[in-house]
Amino acid sequence: MTETTHMQTTPPGAAARPRSPEFRLVADALRGLRQDLFHDAFAYVPLPRKRVHGRLTRRLGGRPREYATWTPHMLVAALGAVAMLNGFWGSGSGGGASLLCGLLALVPVLLTLARPVGAFWLSLAATAVTSIVSSSWADWPWLPGSFLAHLVVLTVVAVRTRPRTAAWMWALTAGYGFIVESIHSGGQYNTNLGPMLVLSAISLLAVTVWHIRRDAVQEVTAQQTVTAHERSRRTLLEERTTIARELHDVVAHHMSVVAIQAEAAPYRVENPPPELEKAFATIRENAVAALTELRRVLGVVRAEDYEAPEAPQPTLAELDALLANVREAGLDVEKVVTGAVRELPQGVELSAYRIVQEALSNTLRHAPGASARVEIGYVLGGLGLRIVNGPPPAPNLVKPSPGAGHGITGMRERVSMLSGEMTAGTAEDGGYEVAVFLPVAAASDGEA
């Protein structure tokens, strides 16, 4: 038995034919029209109140500030009332017909506060009904009340939606006007289609420009926020990297000294007991292990081309050389030391030196010509620093250099790593003040 296979082929050019660019353009346009003006046309989208922290409302207080948040709603209601009066007096009818024309001008305007797209369709319908009810044929196809109401509806809906919706509303308004004119082409009336199209185009163009400018400002603000955040984060990481390098050098030095001293200690005592030799051996092993782990963890923050400085890290003992250096740069600075000067942990000494260095650098950069004062207080619980500078002289030929506050960020990081406290801000005389406290644990009796 022979099986016969029947194959159905698609006629050439039926389903596989590519669409032309013009067809796709028209299809996209109709899809946008459906999305903007037909899909959920009467959806409830209430107009939000004005921001409390706006340029005008933030200057008010109490009940006036509360009322000011309803300014957009009151403005739309006032325009609707004006359109209603024009519709009432310009209808040319009396009694109920005039009242109906006024209401048909008012309702679409008020509807923009809750259902903006639906208000546009209602405005077109109200225009047609008003033209039928009214006995005035002075203007066509928009009577005075309908003319103003439709302009207000177009503008408010354009503000509340997007430029593409505004373009579709203008096109449909023009289409409605041309259709009505073609139907009544032989009538004796004054057409106002031209003024409607011109005024609405100007209004919608202004709203579109406002939309574009607002979106551009929001995008720039967002980019600036992201850039500032990334810059601050990068500065923080760089400063932490620098601090980690310095702490690596400081701690590695001390751990190396501990290991060497523990190894050499048994040879300095004649016939040391085995327990002592074992204790020193354990100390040395722990110091070497801690040093290896420290280098493994903190060594990864070193750059590939970073070279450890051969000279020891600066301390407060070298502060006079720093002050002499900034004096040569033109900064009049004095140093005041209170309390009993003593040697502090190397991490505290290094951080204090760097903080003073950065504060004086900021004075040279941001307040050229001003004088500065460095106060160092040795107290029982730690070290106090206060670096203050006065305001720059009024007739100053040297302009201050702008900065992003990275120096302050670095100082705060150093203070935070030592569990200290820091305040920085403008002084009463217009200068700048940095106050820091770095805690130092008190030495025990065995260490004294």
C-alpha positions as CSV (number, residue, x, y, z in Angstrom):
1,M,0.0,0.0,0.0
2,T,1.4,3.3,-1.0
3,E,1.1,6.4,1.3
4,T,0.7,9.7,-0.4
5,T,1.9,12.8,1.5
6,H,0.1,16.1,0.8
7,M,2.1,19.2,1.5
8,Q,0.5,22.6,1.7
9,T,2.6,25.5,0.6
10,T,2.1,29.1,1.4
11,P,1.5,31.3,-1.6
12,P,4.5,33.4,-2.3
13,G,4.3,36.8,-0.8
14,A,1.5,36.1,1.6
15,A,2.7,35.8,5.2
16,A,6.4,36.0,4.6
17,R,6.3,39.3,2.8
18,P,8.2,41.9,4.8
19,R,6.3,45.0,5.8
20,S,7.3,48.3,4.3
21,P,8.7,51.1,6.5
22,E,5.7,53.2,5.7
23,F,3.3,50.4,6.9
24,R,5.3,50.0,10.1
25,L,5.3,53.7,10.7
26,V,1.5,53.9,10.3
27,A,1.0,50.8,12.5
28,D,3.1,52.3,15.2
29,A,1.3,55.6,15.0
30,L,-2.1,53.9,15.3
31,R,-0.8,51.8,18.2
32,G,0.3,54.9,20.0
33,L,-3.1,56.6,19.3
34,R,-4.9,53.6,20.8
35,Q,-2.6,53.5,23.8
36,D,-2.7,57.3,24.5
37,L,-6.4,58.2,23.9
38,F,-8.5,55.0,23.8
39,H,-7.0,52.5,26.3
40,D,-8.5,53.3,29.7
41,A,-9.5,56.7,28.5
42,F,-11.7,57.3,31.6
43,A,-9.2,55.9,34.1
44,Y,-9.1,57.7,37.4
45,V,-5.9,59.7,37.6
46,P,-6.3,62.5,40.2
47,L,-4.2,65.6,40.0
48,P,-1.7,65.6,42.8
49,R,-1.4,68.5,45.2
50,K,1.4,71.0,44.8
51,R,4.6,70.1,46.7
52,V,4.8,71.5,50.2
53,H,8.5,72.3,49.7
54,G,8.1,74.2,46.5
55,R,9.7,77.5,45.8
56,L,6.6,79.4,46.9
57,T,4.9,77.2,49.4
58,R,8.0,76.7,51.6
59,R,8.0,80.4,52.4
60,L,4.4,80.2,53.8
61,G,3.4,78.7,57.1
62,G,0.3,77.3,58.8
63,R,-3.0,77.4,56.9
64,P,-1.9,79.5,54.0
65,R,0.7,76.9,53.2
66,E,-2.0,74.2,53.3
67,Y,-4.2,76.2,50.9
68,A,-1.2,76.9,48.6
69,T,-0.9,73.1,47.9
70,W,-4.3,73.3,46.1
71,T,-3.2,76.1,43.8
72,P,-3.3,73.9,40.5
73,H,-6.9,72.7,41.4
74,M,-8.1,76.2,42.1
75,L,-6.6,77.5,38.9
76,V,-8.3,74.9,36.8
77,A,-11.6,75.5,38.6
78,A,-11.3,79.3,38.0
79,L,-10.7,78.7,34.3
80,G,-13.7,76.4,34.2
81,A,-15.9,79.1,35.8
82,V,-14.8,81.6,33.2
83,A,-15.6,79.1,30.4
84,M,-19.0,78.4,32.0
85,L,-19.9,82.1,32.0
86,N,-18.8,82.5,28.4
87,G,-20.9,79.5,27.5
88,F,-23.9,80.9,29.4
89,W,-23.8,84.4,27.9
90,G,-22.5,83.4,24.5
91,S,-25.0,80.7,23.7
92,G,-27.6,83.2,22.3
93,S,-30.3,81.2,23.9
94,G,-32.2,81.6,27.1
95,G,-33.3,79.6,30.1
96,G,-32.3,76.0,30.2
97,A,-30.4,76.0,26.9
98,S,-28.0,78.7,28.2
99,L,-27.5,76.8,31.5
100,L,-26.8,73.6,29.6
101,C,-24.2,75.4,27.4
102,G,-22.5,76.7,30.5
103,L,-22.4,73.3,32.2
104,L,-21.1,71.7,29.0
105,A,-18.2,74.2,29.1
106,L,-17.5,73.7,32.8
107,V,-17.7,69.9,33.2
108,P,-14.9,68.9,30.8
109,V,-12.5,71.4,32.4
110,L,-13.3,70.0,35.9
111,L,-13.0,66.5,34.6
112,T,-9.3,67.1,33.8
113,L,-8.6,67.0,37.5
114,A,-9.6,63.3,37.8
115,R,-9.8,61.8,34.3
116,P,-7.7,63.8,31.9
117,V,-8.0,61.8,28.7
118,G,-11.7,61.3,29.2
119,A,-12.0,65.1,29.6
120,F,-10.7,65.5,26.1
121,W,-13.3,63.2,24.6
122,L,-16.0,64.9,26.6
123,S,-14.9,68.3,25.5
124,L,-15.3,67.2,21.8
125,A,-18.7,65.8,22.5
126,A,-19.8,68.9,24.5
127,T,-18.7,71.1,21.6
128,A,-21.0,69.2,19.2
129,V,-23.9,69.2,21.6
130,T,-23.4,73.0,22.4
131,S,-23.5,73.7,18.7
132,I,-26.8,71.9,18.3
133,V,-28.5,73.4,21.4
134,S,-27.3,77.0,21.0
135,S,-29.1,79.4,18.7
136,S,-26.0,81.5,18.1
137,W,-24.3,81.0,14.7
138,A,-21.7,83.8,15.1
139,D,-18.8,81.4,15.5
140,W,-18.4,77.8,14.3
141,P,-17.6,75.1,15.1
142,W,-16.7,76.3,18.7
143,L,-18.9,78.7,20.5
144,P,-17.2,81.2,22.9
145,G,-17.6,78.9,26.0
146,S,-16.7,75.8,24.1
147,F,-13.7,77.5,22.5
148,L,-12.2,78.5,25.9
149,A,-13.1,75.2,27.5
150,H,-11.4,73.1,24.8
151,L,-8.3,75.2,24.9
152,V,-8.1,74.7,28.7
153,V,-8.7,71.0,28.4
154,L,-6.0,70.6,25.7
155,T,-3.5,72.4,27.9
156,V,-4.2,70.7,31.2
157,V,-4.3,67.2,29.6
158,A,-1.0,67.9,27.8
159,V,0.6,69.0,31.1
160,R,-0.7,65.8,32.8
161,T,0.3,63.4,30.0
162,R,3.1,63.5,27.5
163,P,4.0,65.3,24.2
164,R,2.8,62.4,22.0
165,T,-0.7,62.6,23.6
166,A,-0.7,66.4,23.0
167,A,0.1,65.8,19.3
168,W,-2.8,63.3,18.9
169,M,-5.3,65.6,20.6
170,W,-4.3,68.5,18.3
171,A,-4.7,66.3,15.2
172,L,-8.1,65.0,16.3
173,T,-9.2,68.6,17.1
174,A,-8.1,69.6,13.6
175,G,-9.9,66.6,12.1
176,Y,-13.1,67.4,14.0
177,G,-13.0,71.0,12.8
178,F,-12.4,70.1,9.2
179,I,-15.3,67.5,9.2
180,V,-17.7,70.0,10.7
181,E,-16.7,72.7,8.2
182,S,-17.1,70.3,5.3
183,I,-20.6,69.4,6.5
184,H,-21.7,73.1,6.8
185,S,-19.6,74.5,4.0
186,G,-22.5,76.5,2.6
187,G,-23.6,78.1,5.9
188,Q,-23.2,81.8,6.7
189,Y,-21.0,81.8,9.8
190,N,-17.6,82.9,11.0
191,T,-15.3,79.9,11.3
192,N,-12.9,79.8,14.2
193,L,-11.1,76.7,13.2
194,G,-7.9,78.6,12.3
195,P,-7.7,80.5,15.6
196,M,-8.4,77.2,17.5
197,L,-5.6,75.4,15.7
198,V,-3.1,78.3,16.1
199,L,-3.7,79.0,19.7
200,S,-3.8,75.3,20.7
201,A,-0.6,74.6,18.8
202,I,1.1,77.5,20.6
203,S,-0.2,76.2,24.0
204,L,0.7,72.6,23.3
205,L,4.2,73.6,22.0
206,A,4.9,75.5,25.2
207,V,3.8,72.5,27.3
208,T,6.0,70.2,25.2
209,V,9.0,72.4,25.7
210,W,8.2,72.4,29.5
211,H,8.1,68.6,29.5
212,I,11.4,68.3,27.6
213,R,13.1,70.8,29.9
214,R,11.7,69.1,33.1
215,D,12.9,65.6,31.9
216,A,16.3,67.0,31.0
217,V,16.6,68.6,34.5
218,Q,15.6,65.4,36.2
219,E,18.1,63.4,34.1
220,V,20.9,65.8,34.8
221,T,20.0,65.8,38.5
222,A,20.0,62.0,38.6
223,Q,23.4,61.9,36.8
224,Q,24.9,64.5,39.1
225,T,23.6,62.5,42.1
226,V,25.1,59.3,40.8
227,T,28.4,61.0,39.9
228,A,28.7,62.6,43.3
229,H,27.9,59.3,45.0
230,E,30.5,57.5,42.9
231,R,33.1,60.2,43.5
232,S,32.5,60.1,47.2
233,R,32.6,56.3,47.3
234,R,35.8,56.3,45.2
235,T,37.4,58.9,47.5
236,L,36.4,56.9,50.5
237,L,37.9,53.7,49.1
238,E,41.1,55.5,48.1
239,E,41.4,57.1,51.6
240,R,40.8,53.7,53.2
241,T,43.4,52.2,51.0
242,T,45.9,54.8,52.0
243,I,45.1,54.3,55.7
244,A,45.3,50.6,55.3
245,R,48.8,50.9,53.8
246,E,50.0,53.1,56.6
247,L,48.5,50.9,59.3
248,H,50.1,47.9,57.5
249,D,53.5,49.5,57.8
250,V,53.0,50.6,61.4
251,V,51.6,47.3,62.6
252,A,54.1,45.2,60.5
253,H,57.0,47.2,62.0
254,H,55.8,46.5,65.6
255,M,55.1,42.9,65.0
256,S,58.5,42.4,63.4
257,V,60.1,44.0,66.5
258,V,58.1,41.7,68.8
259,A,59.2,38.6,66.8
260,I,62.9,39.7,66.9
261,Q,62.8,40.6,70.6
262,A,61.1,37.3,71.4
263,E,63.8,35.4,69.5
264,A,66.7,37.2,71.1
265,A,65.4,37.4,74.6
266,P,66.5,33.9,75.8
267,Y,70.1,34.6,74.7
268,R,70.2,37.7,77.0
269,V,69.6,35.6,80.1
270,E,72.1,33.1,81.4
271,N,70.7,29.6,81.7
272,P,67.1,30.5,81.1
273,P,64.6,28.0,82.4
274,P,62.9,25.8,79.7
275,E,59.5,27.3,80.5
276,L,60.8,30.8,79.6
277,E,62.4,29.6,76.4
278,K,59.1,27.9,75.4
279,A,57.1,31.0,76.2
280,F,59.4,33.2,74.1
281,A,59.2,30.7,71.3
282,T,55.4,30.8,71.4
283,I,55.4,34.6,71.4
284,R,57.7,34.6,68.3
285,E,55.6,32.0,66.5
286,N,52.4,33.9,67.2
287,A,54.0,37.2,66.1
288,V,55.3,35.7,62.9
289,A,51.9,34.1,62.2
290,A,50.0,37.4,62.9
291,L,52.5,39.3,60.7
292,T,52.0,36.8,57.8
293,E,48.2,37.0,58.2
294,L,48.3,40.8,58.4
295,R,50.4,41.0,55.2
296,R,48.0,38.6,53.5
297,V,44.9,40.6,54.4
298,L,46.1,44.2,54.1
299,G,48.8,43.7,51.5
300,V,46.1,43.3,48.8
301,V,45.3,47.0,49.0
302,R,48.7,47.9,47.8
303,A,49.1,49.0,44.3
304,E,51.4,47.0,42.1
305,D,53.8,49.9,41.8
306,Y,53.5,50.9,45.5
307,E,56.8,50.9,47.4
308,A,57.0,51.1,51.1
309,P,58.7,54.3,52.3
310,E,62.1,53.8,53.7
311,A,61.8,56.7,56.1
312,P,59.6,56.3,59.3
313,Q,56.0,57.6,59.2
314,P,55.6,61.2,60.4
315,T,54.5,61.9,63.9
316,L,53.7,65.0,65.9
317,A,57.4,65.4,66.6
318,E,57.8,66.5,63.0
319,L,54.9,69.0,63.2
320,D,57.3,72.0,63.5
321,A,58.8,71.1,60.1
322,L,55.3,71.0,58.6
323,L,54.4,74.3,60.1
324,A,57.6,75.8,58.7
325,N,56.8,74.5,55.3
326,V,53.3,76.0,55.2
327,R,54.7,79.3,56.5
328,E,57.0,79.4,53.5
329,A,53.9,78.9,51.4
330,G,52.4,82.1,52.9
331,L,50.2,80.8,55.7
332,D,50.6,82.6,59.1
333,V,50.1,79.8,61.5
334,E,50.9,79.4,65.2
335,K,51.0,76.3,67.4
336,V,49.8,75.9,71.0
337,V,50.4,72.8,73.0
338,T,48.7,72.1,76.3
339,G,49.1,69.3,78.7
340,A,52.1,67.0,79.4
341,V,53.7,66.0,76.0
342,R,54.1,62.3,75.8
343,E,54.7,59.6,73.2
344,L,51.5,58.2,71.8
345,P,50.8,55.1,69.8
346,Q,52.2,55.4,66.3
347,G,48.8,55.1,64.7
348,V,47.5,58.0,66.7
349,E,50.6,60.1,66.0
350,L,50.4,59.4,62.3
351,S,46.6,60.2,62.1
352,A,47.1,63.4,64.1
353,Y,49.9,64.6,61.8
354,R,47.8,63.8,58.7
355,I,44.8,65.6,60.1
356,V,46.8,68.8,60.8
357,Q,48.4,68.5,57.4
358,E,45.1,68.2,55.6
359,A,43.5,71.0,57.6
360,L,46.3,73.4,56.9
361,S,46.2,72.4,53.2
362,N,42.5,73.3,53.1
363,T,43.3,76.6,54.6
364,L,45.9,77.4,52.0
365,R,43.4,76.2,49.3
366,H,40.1,77.7,50.4
367,A,41.1,80.7,52.5
368,P,44.3,82.2,51.0
369,G,45.7,85.0,53.1
370,A,44.0,83.9,56.3
371,S,45.8,83.1,59.5
372,A,45.6,79.7,61.2
373,R,46.0,78.3,64.7
374,V,46.9,74.7,65.7
375,E,46.0,73.6,69.2
376,I,47.2,70.3,70.5
377,G,46.0,69.1,73.9
378,Y,47.4,66.1,75.7
379,V,44.7,64.9,78.1
380,L,44.4,61.8,80.2
381,G,42.1,59.9,77.8
382,G,43.7,60.8,74.6
383,L,44.7,63.6,72.2
384,G,42.7,66.7,71.3
385,L,43.3,68.7,68.1
386,R,41.8,72.0,67.0
387,I,42.8,73.6,63.8
388,V,41.0,76.9,63.1
389,N,41.5,79.6,60.5
390,G,40.1,83.0,60.1
391,P,38.2,84.4,57.1
392,P,40.3,85.5,54.1
393,P,41.0,89.2,53.9
394,A,38.4,91.3,52.0
395,P,40.7,92.8,49.4
396,N,42.3,89.4,48.4
397,L,44.1,89.1,45.1
398,V,44.4,85.3,45.4
399,K,41.2,83.4,44.6
400,P,40.3,80.3,46.6
401,S,40.5,77.0,44.9
402,P,37.3,75.0,44.6
403,G,37.2,71.6,46.3
404,A,34.8,68.6,46.7
405,G,35.3,68.0,50.4
406,H,37.5,65.0,49.9
407,G,39.9,66.2,52.6
408,I,37.2,66.3,55.2
409,T,36.1,62.8,54.2
410,G,39.7,61.5,54.6
411,M,40.0,63.1,58.1
412,R,36.7,61.6,59.2
413,E,37.8,58.2,58.0
414,R,41.0,58.4,60.0
415,V,39.1,59.5,63.1
416,S,36.5,56.8,62.7
417,M,39.2,54.1,62.4
418,L,40.6,55.2,65.7
419,S,37.1,55.4,67.3
420,G,37.5,59.1,67.8
421,E,35.2,62.1,67.4
422,M,35.4,65.0,64.9
423,T,33.4,68.2,64.1
424,A,34.1,70.5,61.2
425,G,32.2,73.6,60.2
426,T,32.2,77.4,59.8
427,A,33.4,79.4,62.8
428,E,31.6,82.4,64.2
429,D,34.0,84.9,62.6
430,G,33.5,83.4,59.1
431,G,36.5,81.1,59.2
432,Y,36.6,77.3,59.5
433,E,37.2,75.1,62.4
434,V,38.2,71.4,62.7
435,A,38.0,69.8,66.2
436,V,39.2,66.2,66.7
437,F,39.5,63.9,69.7
438,L,41.5,60.7,69.4
439,P,41.2,58.3,72.4
440,V,44.3,56.7,73.8
441,A,44.0,53.8,76.2
442,A,45.7,54.4,79.5
443,A,48.9,52.4,80.2
444,S,48.6,49.7,82.8
445,D,50.9,49.5,85.8
446,G,52.9,46.7,84.3
447,E,53.7,48.8,81.3
448,A,54.6,51.9,83.2
